[in-house]
């Protein structure tokens, strides 16, 4: 039990760590005891990305049970992508959904996994079926 709370305290410091080490700014918008911690970060695309040298805004919310519960993340504004909800920009993928494990490192997801997801959408489990079908039709992935 003590190890879990120690890990939770360490993980709750991650937004500040991301802010001081990331080449792109992180804006912490609220922090209130047991309430959700919300912050905004800016995610650059990987070199050679089909999005070019773009930087996307991602809003992150950490629930009080973080890291035992997954964070919620959304692109603001919403982008047209197989794994992004077109109405609110929420990101639906295994790393922050059913596949979440408490040992995952948030800054790794933001700095490496999100840029990878942008260029490698999961067409098998799309959040935006239309985008997945169009991308698959254009030869960038399997048919849905």
HUKACOR-V966068 format. One record per residue. N is the residue number from 0. D_FIRST is the distance of its C-alpha to the first C-alpha in whole Angstrom. Layout:
BEGIN
N	D_FIRST
N	D_FIRST
END
This chain:
BEGIN
0	0
1	4
2	5
3	5
4	7
5	9
6	10
7	11
8	13
9	14
10	15
11	17
12	19
13	21
14	23
15	25
16	25
17	26
18	29
19	30
20	30
21	32
22	35
23	35
24	34
25	31
26	32
27	29
28	30
29	27
30	24
31	23
32	20
33	18
34	21
35	22
36	22
37	26
38	28
39	31
40	31
41	34
42	34
43	37
44	39
45	39
46	42
47	45
48	43
49	45
50	44
51	46
52	44
53	42
54	39
55	38
56	36
57	32
58	30
59	26
60	24
61	20
62	19
63	16
64	14
65	15
66	14
67	12
68	16
69	19
70	21
71	25
72	28
73	31
74	35
75	37
76	39
77	39
78	40
79	42
80	40
81	39
82	35
83	36
84	36
85	40
86	39
87	36
88	35
89	32
90	31
91	30
92	29
93	27
94	25
95	23
96	24
97	23
98	22
99	20
100	17
101	14
102	15
103	18
104	20
105	22
106	24
107	25
108	26
109	28
110	30
111	31
112	30
113	31
114	34
115	34
116	34
117	37
118	39
119	38
120	37
121	36
122	39
123	38
124	35
125	37
126	36
127	40
128	42
129	45
130	44
131	43
132	46
133	48
134	46
135	46
136	50
137	51
138	49
139	46
140	44
141	44
142	46
143	44
END
